[in-house]
Amino acid sequence: MSLELFMNDVITVQQPRMKICTQCKTPKPATAEYFYCQASYRGGLISICKECKGVCVRSVLVTNLQLICGLAFSKIKSKVKRSDNTKNIIV
């Protein structure tokens, strides 16, 4: 059992498959650590990395919140009328 026999038993480490995020265009390992799982997608992973997906979801939430708040404010504003003595009266 010499060192030569040990050197012949080479341990191969497989590199993970890489997948390119369609949003940021950076290659990342095609694992559940970097991409969300979705059985209907090819390879079982969605095409946008978790980092970019989080940014997209946050921006949609902020936009929807602004729309909802804007609509609520406009409804409240339409219910407020001014009287002659410039006090707000809610009808």
N, C-alpha and C positions, 0 to 999 in steps of 0.2 A: 504494500500500500504506500506507494510513493506519491510525491507531489504531482508527478506526471499523470498518474491515473486520476487524480482529483481534477486536474486541469482539463482532462478530456470530457468530464461530465459538466458540460456547459449549461448553465441555467439561462434559459431565454426568457426575457421579459417582453411581453407583448405590449406595444404601445396602443393606447386607446384610439378608436376611430375618431376622426375629427369631423366637425360639422361647422359650417359657416353660418353665422347669424345673418338673417336677411335684413335686419335693421342696421346694425353697426358694422357689418361686413368683416368681423374678426373671426378667425377660426378658433373653435373651442372644442374640448373633448366631448364627444357625443355620449354624455352620461346624464343621469337624472340630477346630478349636482349642478349642471349648467343649463339644462333645458327641461321644461315641464313635460311630463309624460302625457301622451294622447294616443290611444290605440288606433284611431282612424288615420293618423298621419303615417307617412312612410318612415319606417325605422322606429316608430313608436314615440317619437319626440317631436314637439312643435318646432317650427322653423325660426322662432325668435328666442334669443337667450333670456334667462330669468331676469337679468339686469335690465335689458331693454323692455321686456314685458312689464316690469314694475313701473318704469317711467311712463309707458303708454297708458297703463291703467290709472296711474295718479293723475295724468293730464286729462283723461276723460272724466274722472271724478271731479276734478276742479272745474272743468268746463260745465258739467251738468249742475254742480252746486251753484255756480254763478248764474246759470240760466234759471234754476229754480228760485234762487234768491231774488233775481231780477224780476221774475214773473210775480212773485209774492209781493215785492215792493211796489210794482206797478198796480196790482189789485188794491193794495192798501192806499196808495196815492190817489186812485180814482174814487175811492170812497170818502176821501177827505175833501170838504168843500170850504171855501172861504166865505165868511159872512161880511157884513158891512164894517164891523169893528175889527176886522183882520184877526180874529181868533179862529183856530181850527175847530170845526164841528164835524164829528163823525156821524154820518147818516146811516 
